[in-house]
Amino acid sequence: MSSILAFAGSNSSVSINYKLVHFTARLLNDDVRLINLANYPFPIYSYDEELKNGFKNSLIEFRNDIKSAKAIILSVNEHNSNPSAYFKNVIDWLSRVDKNFLSDTKILLMSTSNGKRGAMSALEVTEKLLPRFGGEIIATFSLPSFSENFVEEKGIINSELAEKHLAALNAFKAKL
């Protein structure tokens, strides 16, 4: 298995957070496995759903991917100042399978949006949430105004933001 698992907390087929994760993963020389959660459909969590249908194979596989990785690169999207309902739902399911599904996992946590805050509210909520499941947030990075500051072929084109991104990535790499 890969030593680093990289994904966005979004189920959008055109996720800008996935684009940021993909760009970040390309900067590493390490063994990185990039996955797209848009390919992981999960029903909305409820205890009744769990009792009736149990845990989907894709959920167990995703949890196993997380457990076998020594580190995670994650970028969360924002809906109304919080992580998306989809990402919260994934966390709800994972925590039912294994309360400590992030045990001893180092995390580079990022966020982006087309707004000037770069999904900072979702990043802050997630930064407080993930340690409850055993994750260790090593560094954070928020990319504001994605469409103005990111070009797919080049990456982050604002030099100040590119430096901040690289500093967060280097801090993350130093802890691996």
ABEGO torsion letter per residue (X at the ends): XBABBBBBABABAABAAAAAAAAAAAABABBBBBBBAAABBBBBBBAAAAAAAEBBAAAAAAAAAAAABABBBBBBBBBGGBBBAAAAAAAAAAAAABAAAABGBBBBBBBBBABAAGGAAAAAAAAAAAAAAGBBBABBBBBBGAAAABBAAAEBABAAAAAAAAAAAAAAAAAX
